[in-house]
Amino acid sequence: MKEASIPGIIKAHAEQRPDNLAILSINRAPMTYGQLQRQTSAVVGSLNGLNIGRGDHVAVVVPSGPEMATAFLTISSGATCVPLNPAFKRSEFDSYLSDLDTKVVVVQSGFDSPIRDVAKEQNIRVLDLIPDADISGVFELTLNGEILSLDNSAPRVFSKPEDVAMILFTSGTTSQPKKVAIGHLHLDMSADARIQIFSLTEQDRCLNVMPYFHVHALKTCLLTTMKAGGSMFCTNGFSPSSFFETLALSQASWYSAVPTVHQTILARAENSEMVEKYPHLRFIRSTSAGLAPDTLEKLEDLFNVPVIETYGMTETSHTLASNSLPPAIRKSGSVGPASGPELAIIDTNGGFLEVRETGEIVVRGDELECGYMDDDEANEKSFINGWFRTGDLGYLDEDGYLFITGRLKEVINRSGENIIPKEIDDVLLRHPAVRQAVTFAVPDELAGEEVAAAIILEETETVLERELQDFCSVHLVDSKVPRRIIFLAEIPKGPSGKVMRIGLAEHLGMDSVNDQVSNRNPGVSKVPELENPNTPTEEHLVEVWKDVLGLSELGVTQEFLNVGGDSIQVGQIRAKVEDEFGVELSFIDFFGSPTVRDLSGVIDNMLANGLRSGQNPC
C-alpha cells in the first residue's frame, strides 16, 4: 500500500484493481474503485477551486446512504470533513458550527434542514450535493444552483498522512460537546489492525446499517473496508422490516452494529420464523456496549457465524480491545484482549490494580491519537502519567482479556451515542415551570442506557411530563429527549453537597425507565387511567406494544414515549404490524398517532381503503 492516507488508499486500489467494486446500494449500479478515484479527484478539484484545501473544515449534512459514504471519503481527501447528524435541531447546528472555523457546508439537495439558515447567519457558503440517479455514491456539487466548474489542468492538492481527516463531536462533563480530531495516519493504522483481527481481504463486503456521523460507520466499517480493498453495501439506515432481505441482496461477508440493533434483528427473525442462512456471511461484529451472553449465543445460532465483540471510543482512533475469529479464544462477557495499545486498570488515586480488580480503564500507545481539540483543561484531566483515561470501569483477567463493568463519567451511552446530561439540563431549565433539573442514565436492556431527568418545579407551577418532553423535542434531537421525567420535592446530593447524577437511578430504585419512584413529588404530573381496548385492532395492538415494551399492563390512551418507548422499539412495532396486519406504517404515522387508540384508527383506515404493505402514501 502506498501513502497512509484516505486519498492514498483510494489511488492505490484504483491503480491496481480499477474495476473492483467499492460502493454498492439498492436499485443503482455499484461504484468501482476507478470511479471512486475520479469522484475523489473531481471533489478535491472543486474544493481547491473554492480555495478550500488541507486542514480546512467542511461540515457535511447528508442522510445515511452511499452519497454520505463517498462524501466523507472524497472531502477528507482534500480537506477536513466534519460529519454532522442530519437530525440535529437549529440550536444544535448553531452551537456546533460556531465552535468550528467552517469554510463551507455540504447539504444534500432537497434535504430540508435548519443547517442552511444557520450557515447563512454565520456567513458560511452552502454547497448542494446532488446524487447521481444511476451509480451508487456518484454526486455533483453546486453553489447557488450552478455546478462547480472544474479545471482539469489544475493540480489537485490531496491530504497527507499528517493531516486531520475528520473532526467528530463527543461528550464531556460540560454542556458544550468536545471536538476530536482524527488524522489520516492513525486511521490507516487502526484499519490495518482490524484487517488483521478479522482477516479481511478484497473479497469481503461489509453491510453498513449504522449512521455515518458516528465513528462506528466511518472508521470501523467504511475505512477498514476501503483499506482492505473490499466493498461496502450502504443502506439508508437500519430497517428491521427489510434487514434480512438487504443482507441477502448485499451478499455481505460481515456487518457491524450496536447491541440494540442485534436485539431487534433477533426479535424480527423470531417473529418471521426466519430460517434462511446466508452463505456469504463470515462473522458479525458488536461494539459500543456489552452484548448479553444470551444475545450473542442466539445470534450465532441464527446465522451460524461467530459474533466478535470489540471495544473502542471516539477519542481514540484505534480499536482498544477486540476478540478475534475462531480458533482464537473468545470469552463470554469480554471484549477481548488489547488490540495494539496497552491497557491497564487504575484506582481513584492513579495506582495500578491487579488482575480481576475493578477500576478505571486507561490506555496508551504510539498508535493512539487521543485527546480533544482546543481544550487544554479537558486534555489535562483526561491523562494521567501518560495514560488516557477512558472513563469506563472494568477489569483484566489472567489472560489479559478486558471485561467492562460500567461507566465512570456522567455521560449517557445510549445505543453507542454519547449524550451529555448537562446539555439536556440546560434545555429543561429554559422551561418557566422548572427550577432545577438533573439528567441521568437509567439502565436499559436494549439501549444499554436510557435518558431520564429529575425535576424540581417552581412553587405553584404544574406541568405534565409529556409537555416537558415536547419542549425538549423542539431543541434536541430525538435520542436526547428524556424517556422519563421524575418530579421530585428534592434532588439527592452527595457528601460534598453536589447534586447526584452518577448513581441517581439506583438511588431512586429505577432499574428501567418504566419503574415507579416512591419519593416523587405528588400532584405535579398526571398519569392517565388505564383504558381498556374497545375494538379487535386495539386488543391486538395492545398485545404488540406490551410485548415489545416489556409491559405487564397498558392502556389504549397511554402515549408511546410516556411508557418508555424509543426509536428502536418503533421499528420493532412497525415490523410486527406489517407482519400481523399487512400494512406498513411510516414514522410520521407512528409519532402522529402516539397511542394504541390513535394508531389503531390509522391501521383500520388503511385496511378499509385497501392500503397494504408498501402502499402507504406517507
C-alpha positions in Angstrom: 0.0 0.0 0.0 1.2 3.5 -0.8 0.7 6.7 1.2 -1.1 6.1 4.5 -4.0 8.5 3.9 -7.5 8.2 2.5 -6.6 9.6 -0.9 -3.6 7.3 -1.0 -5.7 4.2 -0.2 -8.2 5.1 -3.0 -5.5 5.8 -5.5 -3.6 2.6 -4.8 -6.7 0.4 -5.3 -7.8 2.4 -8.4 -4.4 1.7 -10.0 -4.2 -2.0 -9.0 -7.9 -3.0 -9.4 -9.9 -0.2 -11.0 -12.8 -2.5 -11.9 -13.3 -3.9 -8.4 -16.5 -2.8 -6.7 -16.2 -0.2 -3.9 -19.6 1.2 -3.0 -23.0 -0.5 -3.5 -26.6 0.2 -2.7 -30.1 -0.8 -3.6 -31.5 -0.1 -7.1 -28.4 1.5 -8.5 -25.3 0.3 -10.3 -22.2 -0.1 -8.0 -19.3 2.3 -8.0 -15.9 0.8 -8.8 -12.6 1.9 -7.3 -11.8 3.6 -10.7 -15.0 5.6 -10.4 -14.3 6.4 -6.8 -10.9 7.8 -7.7 -12.4 10.0 -10.4 -15.1 11.2 -7.9 -12.3 12.0 -5.4 -10.3 14.0 -8.0 -13.4 15.9 -9.0 -14.4 16.8 -5.4 -10.9 17.8 -4.4 -10.5 19.9 -7.5 -13.9 21.6 -6.8 -12.9 22.4 -3.2 -9.5 23.7 -4.3 -11.3 25.9 -6.8 -13.1 27.5 -3.9 -9.7 28.0 -2.1 -10.5 25.1 0.3 -7.7 22.7 1.0 -5.8 20.7 3.5 -6.8 21.5 7.1 -9.9 23.5 6.1 -13.1 22.4 7.8 -16.0 21.2 5.7 -19.2 20.4 7.5 -21.4 17.7 5.9 -25.1 17.1 6.5 -26.2 14.3 4.2 -28.6 11.4 5.2 -27.2 7.9 5.5 -26.5 6.2 2.2 -23.9 5.8 -0.5 -23.5 9.6 -1.1 -22.7 10.2 2.6 -20.0 7.4 2.4 -18.4 8.9 -0.7 -18.8 12.5 0.5 -16.8 11.6 3.6 -14.1 9.8 1.5 -13.7 12.5 -1.1 -14.0 15.6 1.1 -11.5 14.2 3.6 -9.1 13.5 0.7 -8.6 17.2 0.2 -9.8 18.9 3.4 -11.0 18.0 6.9 -14.5 16.5 7.0 -16.9 17.3 9.8 -19.9 14.9 9.6 -23.0 16.2 11.5 -26.1 14.4 12.5 -28.8 15.3 9.9 -31.5 15.2 12.7 -29.9 18.0 14.7 -32.1 20.9 15.5 -31.3 24.5 14.8 -29.8 25.3 18.2 -27.5 22.2 17.9 -26.3 23.2 14.4 -25.7 26.8 15.6 -23.6 25.5 18.6 -21.6 23.1 16.5 -20.8 25.4 13.6 -19.9 28.3 15.9 -17.3 26.1 17.5 -15.6 25.5 14.2 -13.9 27.7 11.6 -16.1 26.2 8.9 -15.2 27.1 5.4 -18.3 25.5 3.7 -21.3 23.3 4.5 -22.3 20.5 2.2 -26.0 19.6 2.3 -27.9 17.0 0.2 -30.1 18.8 -2.4 -33.7 18.8 -1.4 -33.0 17.9 2.2 -34.9 20.2 4.5 -32.6 21.2 7.3 -32.1 24.2 9.5 -28.4 24.0 8.8 -29.0 26.2 5.7 -30.4 29.1 7.8 -27.7 28.6 10.4 -24.9 28.7 7.8 -26.4 31.8 6.2 -26.5 33.6 9.6 -22.8 32.6 10.1 -21.8 33.7 6.6 -20.8 30.2 5.6 -21.3 29.1 2.0 -23.6 26.1 1.3 -22.9 23.5 -1.4 -25.7 21.3 -2.6 -24.9 17.6 -3.1 -26.9 16.2 -6.0 -26.8 12.3 -6.1 -26.5 10.6 -9.4 -29.6 8.6 -10.3 -27.7 5.7 -11.9 -24.5 5.0 -9.9 -24.2 4.5 -6.2 -22.1 7.2 -4.5 -21.6 9.5 -7.5 -22.7 13.1 -7.0 -22.3 16.6 -8.2 -21.7 19.7 -6.1 -23.5 23.0 -6.8 -23.2 26.5 -5.5 -26.2 28.8 -5.8 -27.7 26.4 -8.3 -24.6 26.3 -10.5 -22.4 23.1 -10.9 -19.0 23.9 -9.6 -16.6 24.5 -12.5 -13.6 22.2 -12.7 -10.2 23.0 -14.2 -8.9 19.6 -15.3 -5.5 21.0 -16.0 -5.1 22.5 -12.4 -3.2 20.3 -10.0 -5.1 18.8 -7.1 -3.9 19.2 -3.5 -4.6 16.0 -1.7 -4.5 15.4 2.0 -1.3 14.0 3.6 -0.9 11.3 6.3 -0.1 14.1 8.9 -3.4 15.9 8.2 -6.6 15.7 10.1 -9.1 13.6 8.2 -12.2 14.2 10.2 -13.5 16.0 13.3 -16.2 14.3 15.4 -18.0 15.7 18.4 -18.1 13.7 21.6 -19.2 14.1 25.1 -17.7 15.8 28.2 -18.9 17.0 31.5 -19.8 20.4 30.2 -22.8 21.4 28.0 -20.5 22.1 25.0 -19.6 18.9 23.2 -15.8 18.4 22.7 -14.1 18.1 19.3 -12.0 15.1 18.5 -9.6 15.4 15.6 -8.6 12.1 13.9 -5.7 12.0 11.5 -5.2 10.0 8.3 -2.1 8.2 9.6 -3.9 6.9 12.7 -7.0 5.9 10.8 -4.8 3.9 8.5 -3.0 2.2 11.4 -6.3 1.4 13.0 -7.7 0.0 9.8 -4.7 -2.3 9.4 -5.2 -3.6 12.9 -8.9 -4.5 12.2 -8.0 -6.1 8.9 -5.6 -8.4 10.7 -8.1 -9.2 13.5 -10.9 -10.1 11.1 -8.7 -11.5 8.3 -10.3 -9.1 5.8 -9.4 -9.2 2.1 -10.6 -7.6 -1.1 -13.2 -10.4 -1.4 -15.0 -9.2 1.8 -18.1 -7.0 1.7 -19.5 -5.0 4.7 -23.2 -4.2 5.1 -23.4 -0.9 6.9 -26.6 -0.1 8.9 -25.0 2.5 11.3 -25.3 6.3 10.9 -22.4 8.0 9.0 -22.0 10.9 11.5 -20.6 8.4 14.0 -17.1 6.8 14.3 -18.6 3.3 14.1 -19.7 3.6 10.5 -16.9 5.8 9.2 -13.9 4.3 10.9 -14.8 0.7 11.6 -17.0 -0.1 8.6 -16.1 2.2 5.8 -12.4 2.9 6.2 -11.5 -0.6 7.2 -13.3 -1.9 4.1 -11.6 0.6 1.8 -8.2 -0.2 3.2 -8.7 -3.9 2.7 -9.8 -3.2 -0.9 -13.2 -4.7 -0.3 -16.7 -3.3 -0.9 -19.3 -1.5 1.2 -23.0 -2.0 0.8 -24.7 1.2 2.0 -28.2 1.4 3.4 -30.2 4.4 4.4 -30.1 3.3 8.0 -31.2 0.2 9.9 -34.7 -1.1 8.9 -36.0 -4.1 10.9 -38.5 -4.9 8.2 -36.0 -5.1 5.4 -32.8 -6.1 7.1 -32.8 -9.8 6.2 -33.8 -9.1 2.6 -31.0 -6.5 2.4 -28.5 -8.9 4.0 -29.3 -11.5 1.3 -29.2 -9.0 -1.5 -25.9 -7.4 -0.4 -24.1 -10.8 -0.2 -22.2 -9.3 2.7 -19.5 -11.2 4.5 -19.9 -9.2 7.7 -21.8 -6.4 9.4 -21.2 -4.4 12.5 -23.9 -3.0 14.9 -24.6 -2.0 18.4 -26.5 -4.3 20.8 -29.8 -2.7 20.3 -29.7 -3.4 16.6 -28.7 -7.0 17.3 -31.6 -7.4 19.7 -34.0 -6.0 17.1 -32.7 -8.4 14.5 -33.3 -11.4 16.8 -36.8 -10.2 17.5 -37.6 -9.8 13.8 -36.1 -13.2 13.0 -38.2 -14.9 15.6 -41.4 -13.2 14.5 -40.8 -14.0 10.9 -39.7 -17.6 11.6 -36.6 -16.8 9.6 -34.7 -20.0 8.7 -32.8 -18.8 5.6 -29.0 -19.0 6.0 -26.6 -16.6 4.4 -23.7 -18.4 2.7 -21.6 -15.2 2.2 -21.7 -14.1 5.9 -18.4 -14.8 7.7 -18.8 -13.0 11.0 -20.8 -10.4 12.9 -19.2 -7.5 14.9 -20.7 -5.9 18.0 -19.5 -2.8 19.9 -20.4 0.3 22.0 -21.9 -1.6 24.9 -21.7 -5.1 26.3 -23.6 -7.8 24.4 -25.5 -10.0 26.7 -24.2 -13.6 26.5 -27.7 -14.9 25.7 -27.9 -12.4 22.8 -24.5 -13.4 21.5 -25.5 -17.1 21.6 -28.8 -16.6 19.8 -27.1 -14.5 17.1 -24.5 -17.2 16.5 -27.2 -19.9 16.4 -29.3 -17.8 14.0 -26.6 -17.1 11.4 -24.1 -19.9 12.2 -21.2 -17.5 12.3 -19.1 -16.1 15.2 -20.0 -12.8 16.8 -17.0 -10.7 17.7 -17.2 -8.1 20.5 -14.8 -5.1 20.4 -14.1 -2.0 22.5 -13.2 1.5 21.4 -14.2 5.1 21.7 -14.3 8.3 19.6 -11.4 9.9 21.5 -9.1 7.1 20.5 -8.6 6.5 16.8 -7.6 2.8 17.4 -9.8 -0.1 18.5 -8.7 -0.6 22.1 -9.6 -4.3 22.6 -11.1 -7.0 20.4 -11.9 -10.6 20.3 -10.6 -12.5 17.3 -12.1 -15.0 14.9 -12.0 -18.7 15.8 -10.0 -20.7 16.6 -8.8 -17.9 18.8 -10.3 -18.0 22.3 -13.4 -15.8 22.9 -14.6 -15.3 26.5 -18.3 -14.7 27.3 -18.8 -11.2 28.5 -15.3 -10.0 27.4 -14.4 -7.5 24.7 -11.2 -9.4 24.2 -7.5 -8.5 24.8 -5.8 -5.3 23.9 -5.7 -4.9 20.1 -2.4 -2.9 19.9 -2.4 -0.2 22.6 -1.6 -1.0 26.2 -4.5 -1.4 28.6 -4.3 -1.0 32.3 -6.7 -0.6 35.3 -6.2 2.1 37.8 -7.8 3.1 41.2 -9.1 6.5 42.1 -5.5 7.6 43.0 -4.0 6.5 39.7 -2.4 3.4 41.2 -2.4 0.2 39.0 -4.7 -2.6 40.1 -4.1 -6.3 40.0 -5.8 -9.0 37.9 -9.6 -9.0 38.3 -9.6 -5.8 40.4 -12.2 -3.3 39.1 -11.2 0.2 38.3 -10.9 2.8 35.5 -9.7 1.6 32.1 -6.7 3.6 30.8 -4.8 3.2 27.5 -1.6 4.4 25.9 0.5 3.6 22.8 2.1 5.3 19.8 -0.7 4.0 17.5 -3.3 6.0 19.5 -4.4 9.5 18.8 -6.1 10.7 21.9 -7.5 14.0 23.2 -9.6 17.0 22.4 -9.1 20.0 20.1 -8.7 23.4 21.7 -9.3 22.2 25.2 -6.2 22.1 27.3 -8.2 21.7 30.5 -10.1 18.7 29.3 -6.9 17.1 28.0 -5.1 17.7 31.3 -8.0 15.9 33.1 -8.1 13.1 30.6 -4.5 12.0 31.0 -2.6 10.6 34.0 1.1 9.8 33.8 0.9 9.4 30.0 -2.2 7.2 30.1 -5.6 8.3 28.6 -8.5 7.9 31.0 -11.4 6.3 29.2 -14.0 6.9 31.9 -15.1 3.3 31.7 -14.8 0.8 34.5 -13.6 -2.8 34.1 -11.0 -5.4 34.9 -8.5 -7.6 33.2 -8.3 -11.3 33.8 -5.3 -13.6 33.9 -5.1 -13.8 30.1 -5.3 -10.0 29.6 -9.0 -10.2 28.5 -10.9 -7.0 29.3 -14.3 -7.1 31.0 -16.2 -3.8 31.1 -18.4 -3.3 34.1 -19.7 0.2 33.9 -19.1 3.9 33.3 -17.2 6.4 35.4 -18.1 9.6 33.6 -21.5 11.2 33.7 -22.2 10.9 30.0 -25.1 8.6 29.0 -24.2 5.9 26.5 -27.5 5.3 24.6 -27.1 2.7 21.8 -23.5 3.8 21.3 -24.3 7.5 21.2 -22.7 9.5 24.0 -25.2 12.0 25.3 -24.2 15.0 27.5 -26.5 15.3 30.5 -25.9 19.0 31.1 -26.9 19.8 27.6 -30.4 18.4 28.4 -30.4 20.1 31.8 -29.9 23.4 30.1 -32.9 22.9 27.8 -35.2 21.8 30.6 -34.2 24.8 32.7 -35.4 27.1 29.9 -39.0 26.0 30.7 -40.6 28.5 33.0 -42.0 25.8 35.3 -38.7 24.2 36.0 -36.5 25.3 38.9 -33.9 22.5 38.9 -33.1 19.7 36.5 -30.6 16.8 36.6 -30.4 14.4 33.6 -29.1 11.0 34.4 -28.7 7.5 32.9 -31.1 4.6 33.6 -30.2 1.0 32.7 -32.0 -0.3 29.6 -31.9 -3.8 28.2 -31.9 -2.7 24.6 -30.1 0.6 24.5 -27.7 -0.1 27.3 -28.6 3.2 29.0 -31.7 5.5 28.5 -32.1 9.2 29.3 -34.1 10.3 32.3 -34.4 13.5 34.2 -35.2 14.5 37.7 -37.1 17.8 38.0 -37.9 20.3 40.8 -40.7 22.7 39.8 -41.1 26.3 40.7 -43.6 26.8 43.6 -47.3 26.9 42.5 -46.3 25.6 39.0 -47.6 22.3 37.5 -46.7 20.7 34.2 -47.2 17.3 32.5 -44.3 15.0 31.7 -45.3 15.0 28.0 -45.3 18.8 27.9 -41.6 18.8 29.0 -40.8 16.1 26.5 -42.4 18.1 23.8 -40.5 21.2 24.9 -37.2 19.2 24.7 -38.0 17.9 21.3 -38.1 21.4 19.9 -34.4 21.9 20.9 -32.9 18.5 20.9 -32.6 15.5 18.5 -35.0 12.6 19.5 -32.3 10.5 21.1 -31.6 13.2 23.7 -35.2 13.7 24.8 -35.7 12.2 28.2 -37.8 9.0 28.1 -38.8 9.5 31.7 -39.1 12.7 33.7 -39.4 12.3 37.5 -40.9 15.1 39.6 -39.2 15.4 43.0 -39.5 17.6 46.0 -35.7 17.4 46.4 -32.9 16.0 44.3 -30.5 13.8 46.2 -27.0 15.3 46.9 -23.7 13.6 47.5 -21.4 14.1 50.5 -19.8 17.2 49.0 -23.3 18.8 48.5 -23.1 18.4 44.7 -26.3 17.0 43.2 -26.1 13.3 42.5 -26.1 12.4 38.8 -24.0 9.2 38.7 -25.9 6.6 40.6 -29.1 8.6 40.7 -31.2 5.9 39.1 -30.0 3.3 41.7 -30.7 5.8 44.5 -34.3 6.3 43.2 -34.8 2.5 42.8 -35.0 2.6 39.0 -33.9 -0.4 37.0 -35.6 0.9 33.9 -37.4 4.0 32.7 -40.7 2.3 33.5 -40.1 1.8 37.2 -42.2 3.7 39.7 -40.4 6.1 42.1 -41.6 6.2 45.6 -40.4 9.7 46.6 -41.7 11.6 43.6 -43.5 14.9 44.3 -47.2 14.2 44.2 -49.7 16.1 42.1 -47.3 17.7 39.6 -47.7 15.1 36.8 -50.9 13.4 35.9 -50.8 9.8 34.8 -53.8 8.8 32.6 -56.1 6.0 33.9 -55.7 2.7 32.1 -58.4 2.5 29.5 -59.3 -0.9 28.0 -59.4 -1.7 24.3 -62.8 -1.4 22.5 -62.0 -3.0 19.1 -60.2 -6.1 17.9 -57.4 -4.0 16.4 -56.9 -2.2 19.7 -56.8 -5.5 21.5 -54.3 -6.9 19.1 -52.1 -3.8 19.1 -52.1 -3.6 22.9 -50.5 -7.0 23.0 -47.9 -6.0 20.4 -47.0 -2.9 22.4 -46.8 -4.8 25.7 -44.6 -7.5 24.1 -42.1 -5.0 22.5 -42.1 -2.6 25.5 -41.9 -5.3 28.1 -45.1 -4.1 30.0 -47.5 -6.1 32.0 -50.3 -3.7 31.5 -51.1 -0.9 29.1 -54.0 1.5 28.4 -55.1 2.4 24.9 -54.7 6.1 25.7 -51.2 6.0 27.1 -48.6 7.7 24.9 -45.6 5.7 23.5 -42.9 8.0 24.9 -44.5 8.1 28.3 -44.4 4.3 28.7 -40.7 4.2 27.9 -40.7 3.7 24.1 -37.7 4.6 22.0 -36.9 4.8 18.3 -35.5 1.2 18.1 -38.8 -0.1 19.5 -40.7 2.0 17.0 -39.0 -0.1 14.3 -39.9 -3.4 16.1 -43.6 -2.4 16.4 -43.7 -1.3 12.8 -42.3 -4.7 11.8 -44.8 -6.6 13.9 -47.7 -4.5 12.5 -46.5 -5.2 8.9 -46.3 -9.0 9.7 -49.7 -9.2 11.5 -51.9 -6.6 9.8 -50.3 -6.5 6.4 -49.9 -2.7 6.4 -46.7 -0.6 6.5 -46.7 2.3 9.0 -44.4 5.3 8.4 -42.6 7.1 11.3 -45.0 10.0 10.6 -48.0 7.7 11.1 -46.5 6.5 14.4 -45.5 9.7 16.1 -48.6 11.5 14.8 -50.7 8.8 16.5 -48.8 8.1 19.7 -51.4 5.9 21.5 -52.8 2.5 20.8 -56.2 4.0 20.1 -54.8 6.6 17.7 -52.6 4.1 15.8 -55.5 1.5 15.7 -57.5 4.1 13.8 -54.7 4.6 11.3 -54.5 0.8 10.7 -58.2 0.4 10.4 -58.4 3.2 7.9 -55.6 1.8 5.8 -57.2 -1.6 5.7 -60.6 -0.1 4.8 -59.0 1.7 1.9 -57.1 -1.3 0.7 -53.7 0.2 1.5 -51.3 -2.7 2.2 -47.6 -3.1 2.8 -45.5 -0.6 0.8 -48.6 1.4 -0.3 -48.9 3.9 2.5 -48.6 7.3 0.8 -46.9 8.8 3.8 
